Amino acid sequence: MTMAVLKLKIMPESPETDLEKIKKEIEERIKKFDVKNHSFEIQPIAFGLKALIVTLAWPEEKGTDEAVEEFSKIEHVSTIDIIDYRRAFG
């Protein structure tokens, strides 16, 4: 199975949204996919708003739509953008 690095920018609905809850929900949801490694980073945007940057070792065969659709279902997620996608060598 070929793995790719998928990097997503997840925007919450408001600055008051708890990014830790979103992070925990993502960790639960990726269990059903064959994800080996993942990491999270919080990126300040503006006016107190922060984005959650999620980096995943994603199975290339699944495509990116499955991840975006699954994580879009999480409560208090406003938008999801793919900011990087490339085949992983290792």
MDTraj code that builds the backbone (N, CA, C; nanometers):
import mdtraj as md
import numpy as np

residues = "MET THR MET ALA VAL LEU LYS LEU LYS ILE MET PRO GLU SER PRO GLU THR ASP LEU GLU LYS ILE LYS LYS GLU ILE GLU GLU ARG ILE LYS LYS PHE ASP VAL LYS ASN HIS SER PHE GLU ILE GLN PRO ILE ALA PHE GLY LEU LYS ALA LEU ILE VAL THR LEU ALA TRP PRO GLU GLU LYS GLY THR ASP GLU ALA VAL GLU GLU PHE SER LYS ILE GLU HIS VAL SER THR ILE ASP ILE ILE ASP TYR ARG ARG ALA PHE GLY".split()
xyz = np.array([
    [0.0844, -0.1173, 0.0000],
    [0.0000, 0.0000, 0.0000],
    [0.0891, 0.1239, 0.0000],
    [0.0606, 0.2144, -0.0884],
    [0.1359, 0.3384, -0.0991],
    [0.0770, 0.4412, -0.0039],
    [0.1649, 0.5062, 0.0690],
    [0.1202, 0.6072, 0.1642],
    [0.1515, 0.7462, 0.1102],
    [0.0673, 0.8397, 0.1475],
    [0.0867, 0.9798, 0.1107],
    [0.0824, 1.0625, 0.2386],
    [0.1428, 1.1792, 0.2320],
    [0.1334, 1.2737, 0.3424],
    [0.0196, 1.3694, 0.3081],
    [-0.0797, 1.3722, 0.3949],
    [-0.1955, 1.4579, 0.3765],
    [-0.1967, 1.5590, 0.4895],
    [-0.1972, 1.6865, 0.4522],
    [-0.1974, 1.7932, 0.5515],
    [-0.3239, 1.8755, 0.5335],
    [-0.4033, 1.8856, 0.6403],
    [-0.5319, 1.9539, 0.6366],
    [-0.5322, 2.0734, 0.7313],
    [-0.5982, 2.1793, 0.6884],
    [-0.6194, 2.2965, 0.7732],
    [-0.7662, 2.2964, 0.8118],
    [-0.7922, 2.2757, 0.9398],
    [-0.9280, 2.2652, 0.9896],
    [-0.9610, 2.3931, 1.0647],
    [-1.0623, 2.4629, 1.0134],
    [-1.1042, 2.5896, 1.0739],
    [-1.2269, 2.5665, 1.1612],
    [-1.2224, 2.6153, 1.2847],
    [-1.3388, 2.6047, 1.3722],
    [-1.4416, 2.7116, 1.3389],
    [-1.5609, 2.6965, 1.3951],
    [-1.6679, 2.7933, 1.3719],
    [-1.6411, 2.9288, 1.4344],
    [-1.5687, 2.9306, 1.5477],
    [-1.5433, 3.0570, 1.6165],
    [-1.4154, 3.0468, 1.6997],
    [-1.3646, 3.1605, 1.7463],
    [-1.2463, 3.1578, 1.8325],
    [-1.2710, 3.0847, 1.9651],
    [-1.3959, 3.0734, 2.0062],
    [-1.4287, 3.0074, 2.1321],
    [-1.4346, 2.8550, 2.1204],
    [-1.4294, 2.8020, 1.9992],
    [-1.4368, 2.6578, 1.9783],
    [-1.3162, 2.5898, 2.0425],
    [-1.3409, 2.4805, 2.1127],
    [-1.2357, 2.4042, 2.1792],
    [-1.1655, 2.3143, 2.0768],
    [-1.0444, 2.3523, 2.0373],
    [-0.9693, 2.2750, 1.9384],
    [-0.9271, 2.1385, 1.9924],
    [-0.9136, 2.1267, 2.1231],
    [-0.8770, 1.9972, 2.1822],
    [-0.9881, 1.8944, 2.1612],
    [-1.1129, 1.9372, 2.1681],
    [-1.2253, 1.8456, 2.1428],
    [-1.2251, 1.7995, 1.9976],
    [-1.1974, 1.8923, 1.9061],
    [-1.1898, 1.8563, 1.7639],
    [-1.0746, 1.7584, 1.7420],
    [-0.9622, 1.7860, 1.8032],
    [-0.8447, 1.6987, 1.7916],
    [-0.8774, 1.5572, 1.8396],
    [-0.9416, 1.5461, 1.9546],
    [-0.9768, 1.4140, 2.0082],
    [-1.0752, 1.3414, 1.9175],
    [-1.1676, 1.4144, 1.8595],
    [-1.2645, 1.3533, 1.7677],
    [-1.1942, 1.3032, 1.6410],
    [-1.0988, 1.3791, 1.5925],
    [-1.0224, 1.3354, 1.4747],
    [-0.9445, 1.2087, 1.5081],
    [-0.8816, 1.2055, 1.6244],
    [-0.8065, 1.0860, 1.6652],
    [-0.8959, 0.9628, 1.6693],
    [-1.0197, 0.9787, 1.7135],
    [-1.1142, 0.8671, 1.7153],
    [-1.1525, 0.8245, 1.5736],
    [-1.1771, 0.9202, 1.4873],
    [-1.2251, 0.8907, 1.3512],
    [-1.1169, 0.8309, 1.2610],
    [-0.9902, 0.8628, 1.2858],
    [-0.8861, 0.8078, 1.1984],
    [-0.8580, 0.6611, 1.2272],
    [-0.9110, 0.6108, 1.3372],
    [-0.8914, 0.4690, 1.3691],
    [-0.9529, 0.3784, 1.2630],
    [-1.0587, 0.4240, 1.1968],
    [-1.1225, 0.3393, 1.0954],
    [-1.0500, 0.3418, 0.9611],
    [-0.9540, 0.4341, 0.9467],
    [-0.8701, 0.4385, 0.8278],
    [-0.7347, 0.3770, 0.8632],
    [-0.6580, 0.3408, 0.7660],
    [-0.5278, 0.2775, 0.7904],
    [-0.4197, 0.3850, 0.8037],
    [-0.4334, 0.4698, 0.9058],
    [-0.3396, 0.5794, 0.9279],
    [-0.2348, 0.5341, 1.0277],
    [-0.1081, 0.5425, 0.9889],
    [0.0012, 0.4975, 1.0749],
    [0.0499, 0.6081, 1.1677],
    [0.0676, 0.7264, 1.1166],
    [0.1203, 0.8383, 1.1938],
    [0.0335, 0.9604, 1.1717],
    [0.0268, 1.0426, 1.2741],
    [-0.0451, 1.1680, 1.2598],
    [0.0113, 1.2682, 1.3601],
    [-0.0053, 1.3942, 1.3271],
    [0.0388, 1.4995, 1.4189],
    [-0.0564, 1.6175, 1.4075],
    [-0.0550, 1.6993, 1.5108],
    [-0.1415, 1.8160, 1.5181],
    [-0.0583, 1.9388, 1.5513],
    [-0.1024, 2.0510, 1.4993],
    [-0.0368, 2.1786, 1.5250],
    [-0.1470, 2.2850, 1.5273],
    [-0.1335, 2.3819, 1.6152],
    [-0.2299, 2.4917, 1.6191],
    [-0.1642, 2.6137, 1.5569],
    [-0.2341, 2.6728, 1.4598],
    [-0.1806, 2.7866, 1.3844],
    [-0.2688, 2.9096, 1.4081],
    [-0.2120, 3.0165, 1.4657],
    [-0.2902, 3.1394, 1.4822],
    [-0.3268, 3.1981, 1.3457],
    [-0.4505, 3.2457, 1.3328],
    [-0.4977, 3.3046, 1.2074],
    [-0.5114, 3.4562, 1.2241],
    [-0.6127, 3.5011, 1.2968],
    [-0.6335, 3.6443, 1.3214],
    [-0.7437, 3.6627, 1.4244],
    [-0.7360, 3.7699, 1.5004],
    [-0.8411, 3.8079, 1.5955],
    [-0.8775, 3.6952, 1.6912],
    [-0.7782, 3.6195, 1.7352],
    [-0.8016, 3.5105, 1.8293],
    [-0.8420, 3.3789, 1.7654],
    [-0.8666, 3.3784, 1.6363],
    [-0.9039, 3.2552, 1.5669],
    [-0.7790, 3.1724, 1.5390],
    [-0.7899, 3.0430, 1.5643],
    [-0.6782, 2.9509, 1.5407],
    [-0.7271, 2.8344, 1.4562],
    [-0.6386, 2.7835, 1.3724],
    [-0.6692, 2.6667, 1.2903],
    [-0.5961, 2.5460, 1.3472],
    [-0.6531, 2.4293, 1.3248],
    [-0.5892, 2.3042, 1.3618],
    [-0.5290, 2.2451, 1.2343],
    [-0.3976, 2.2282, 1.2342],
    [-0.3284, 2.1682, 1.1195],
    [-0.3062, 2.0213, 1.1525],
    [-0.3587, 1.9342, 1.0681],
    [-0.3494, 1.7899, 1.0895],
    [-0.2656, 1.7306, 0.9770],
    [-0.1626, 1.6557, 1.0145],
    [-0.0785, 1.5873, 0.9169],
    [-0.0957, 1.4376, 0.9375],
    [-0.1277, 1.3669, 0.8297],
    [-0.1573, 1.2238, 0.8355],
    [-0.0736, 1.1466, 0.7350],
    [-0.0314, 1.0258, 0.7717],
    [0.0227, 0.9310, 0.6749],
    [-0.0993, 0.8581, 0.6204],
    [-0.1453, 0.9006, 0.5049],
    [-0.2755, 0.8606, 0.4500],
    [-0.2578, 0.7567, 0.3396],
    [-0.3376, 0.6497, 0.3388],
    [-0.3317, 0.5525, 0.2291],
    [-0.3717, 0.6200, 0.0970],
    [-0.2821, 0.6196, 0.0015],
    [-0.3048, 0.6890, -0.1249],
    [-0.4274, 0.6361, -0.1992],
    [-0.4574, 0.5087, -0.1808],
    [-0.5703, 0.4473, -0.2501],
    [-0.7045, 0.5060, -0.2066],
    [-0.7111, 0.5610, -0.0880],
    [-0.8373, 0.6139, -0.0365],
    [-0.8729, 0.7494, -0.0955],
    [-0.7761, 0.8253, -0.1392],
    [-0.8052, 0.9584, -0.1897],
    [-0.8332, 1.0538, -0.0743],
    [-0.8355, 1.1803, -0.1029],
    [-0.8496, 1.2811, 0.0022],
    [-0.9949, 1.3094, 0.0398],
    [-1.0877, 1.2785, -0.0484],
    [-1.2289, 1.3083, -0.0219],
    [-1.2808, 1.2385, 0.1032],
    [-1.2345, 1.1155, 0.1267],
    [-1.2820, 1.0419, 0.2439],
    [-1.2442, 1.1131, 0.3728],
    [-1.1236, 1.1639, 0.3808],
    [-1.0794, 1.2348, 0.5018],
    [-1.1586, 1.3634, 0.5202],
    [-1.1711, 1.4404, 0.4138],
    [-1.2420, 1.5682, 0.4225],
    [-1.3884, 1.5454, 0.4619],
    [-1.4534, 1.4479, 0.4007],
    [-1.5932, 1.4190, 0.4339],
    [-1.6084, 1.3750, 0.5784],
    [-1.5201, 1.2874, 0.6236],
    [-1.5301, 1.2353, 0.7602],
    [-1.5080, 1.3449, 0.8637],
    [-1.4060, 1.4268, 0.8443],
    [-1.3748, 1.5299, 0.9431],
    [-1.4724, 1.6478, 0.9353],
    [-1.5380, 1.6657, 0.8236],
    [-1.6379, 1.7725, 0.8103],
    [-1.7611, 1.7462, 0.8961],
    [-1.7826, 1.6214, 0.9330],
    [-1.8974, 1.5834, 1.0150],
    [-1.8781, 1.6199, 1.1625],
    [-1.7579, 1.6583, 1.2003],
    [-1.7285, 1.6890, 1.3402],
    [-1.7941, 1.8207, 1.3786],
    [-1.8565, 1.8203, 1.4937],
    [-1.9254, 1.9383, 1.5439],
    [-1.8283, 2.0548, 1.5622],
    [-1.8709, 2.1722, 1.5230],
    [-1.7974, 2.2993, 1.5349],
    [-1.6831, 2.3146, 1.4343],
    [-1.6772, 2.2278, 1.3332],
    [-1.5798, 2.2454, 1.2242],
    [-1.6476, 2.3276, 1.1153],
    [-1.5840, 2.4371, 1.0774],
    [-1.6401, 2.5252, 0.9752],
    [-1.5958, 2.4823, 0.8355],
    [-1.4645, 2.4794, 0.8125],
    [-1.4121, 2.4414, 0.6809],
    [-1.2880, 2.3542, 0.6969],
    [-1.2592, 2.2795, 0.5904],
    [-1.1376, 2.1990, 0.5844],
    [-1.0740, 2.2234, 0.4487],
    [-0.9456, 2.2589, 0.4506],
    [-0.8697, 2.2796, 0.3276],
    [-0.7523, 2.1836, 0.3244],
    [-0.7272, 2.1266, 0.2078],
    [-0.6072, 2.0454, 0.1888],
    [-0.4944, 2.1423, 0.1573],
    [-0.3937, 2.1468, 0.2434],
    [-0.2842, 2.2406, 0.2206],
    [-0.1593, 2.1720, 0.1671],
    [-0.1556, 2.0382, 0.1744],
    [-0.0431, 1.9649, 0.1165],
    [-0.0844, 1.8199, 0.0970],
    [-0.0404, 1.7622, -0.0124],
    [-0.0656, 1.6210, -0.0407],
    [0.0465, 1.5732, -0.1306],
    [0.1206, 1.4741, -0.0839],
    [0.2309, 1.4213, -0.1647],
    [0.2590, 1.2767, -0.1280],
    [0.3117, 1.2039, -0.2220],
    [0.3475, 1.0648, -0.1973],
    [0.4634, 1.0606, -0.0991],
    [0.4512, 0.9708, -0.0020],
    [0.5553, 0.9564, 0.1011],
    [0.6548, 0.8499, 0.0577],
    [0.7801, 0.8784, 0.0758],
    [0.8870, 0.7820, 0.0505],
    [0.9513, 0.7498, 0.1831],
    [0.9897, 0.6288, 0.2010],
    [1.0472, 0.6039, 0.3297],
    [1.1043, 0.4717, 0.3442],
])
top = md.Topology()
chain = top.add_chain()
for i, resn in enumerate(residues, 1):
    res = top.add_residue(resn, chain, resSeq=i)
    for name in ("N", "CA", "C"):
        top.add_atom(name, md.element.get_by_symbol(name[0]), res)
traj = md.Trajectory(xyz[None], top)
